[in-house]
Amino acid sequence: MKQNVSKPVPHIEVCHGPKCSDFGSRELSKGLDGLGIQSIAGDCRSQCPHAPVVFVDDRMTPKATVEKVMDHTKHKKK
């Protein structure tokens, strides 16, 4: 008999520090939420040159977009 094994949900943290917010991180969070991808608002991690920054399971995604985050979380558009 086949077991139903679900994949673990990735931990996604979107930096909401001043620089990342200026570069669209808050809108990125809303975009992820609109696709049903849960994220949390994170504090600045001093990665401002790479804004907006997202951490997926503690791996940094520089100059993040919804598409980049989806690629890193294995969420694909249908």
NORCORRA-V578975 format. One record per backbone hydrogen bond with DSSP energy under -0.5 kcal/mol. CO is the residue of the C=O (numbers start at 0). NH is the residue of the N-H. E is the energy in kcal/mol with one decimal. If there is no record, write none. Layout:
co	nh	e
CO	NH	E
CO	NH	E
This chain:
co	nh	e
2	4	-1.1
3	5	-0.6
9	11	-0.7
10	12	-0.5
10	56	-3.4
11	39	-2.5
12	14	-0.6
12	54	-3.0
13	41	-3.4
16	20	-2.7
17	21	-2.1
18	22	-1.4
19	24	-2.3
20	23	-1.6
23	27	-2.2
24	28	-2.2
25	29	-1.8
26	30	-2.4
27	31	-2.4
28	32	-2.5
29	33	-2.4
30	34	-0.9
31	34	-0.9
31	36	-2.7
32	35	-1.8
35	37	-0.7
39	13	-2.9
39	41	-0.5
41	15	-2.7
46	49	-2.4
47	50	-1.8
49	62	-3.5
51	63	-3.0
52	14	-2.3
53	55	-0.5
53	60	-3.2
54	12	-2.8
54	56	-0.6
55	58	-1.6
57	59	-0.5
58	55	-2.5
59	61	-0.6
60	53	-1.7
60	63	-0.6
64	68	-2.3
65	69	-2.7
66	70	-2.3
67	71	-2.0
68	72	-1.4
69	73	-0.9
69	74	-1.4
73	75	-0.6
